[in-house]
Amino acid sequence: MESKELAVRIAHALDSKKAVDIRVLKIRDLTAIGDYFVIAGGNSSTMVAALADEVEYQLGLEGIKPLHVEGQDSRNWILLDYGSVIVHVFDPTARTYYNLERLWADAEPVEVELEED
């Protein structure tokens, strides 16, 4: 699966569980760590964990497993590393503090059609 398609599938998985402010950023031209970031928020540590679990579950159904997972103990920032796509799921405090969108301001935003409430 191409990395952009994977990033979009991840965004849809997060959206299916009502993630907040989902962003997909193309970082391929800026760094060697991956092609895309998918950044999303949850309103509580429980929601952050549920969002990360949903991504793992939906991709796992297709045999796609993360290479590495960080933050499951603290649940204020969970990182799922799928190689070319890195997923960041934050609670509100961590998202504001780390502000990845500002740190990666040179990244190209990718428009993804998500469900309307």
Secondary structure by P-SEA (a helix, b strand, c coil): ccaaaaaaaaaaaaaaacccbbbbbbcccccccccbbbbbccccaaaaaaaaaaaaaaaaaaccccccccccccccbbbbbcccbbbbbbcaaaaaaaccccccccbbbbbbbcccc
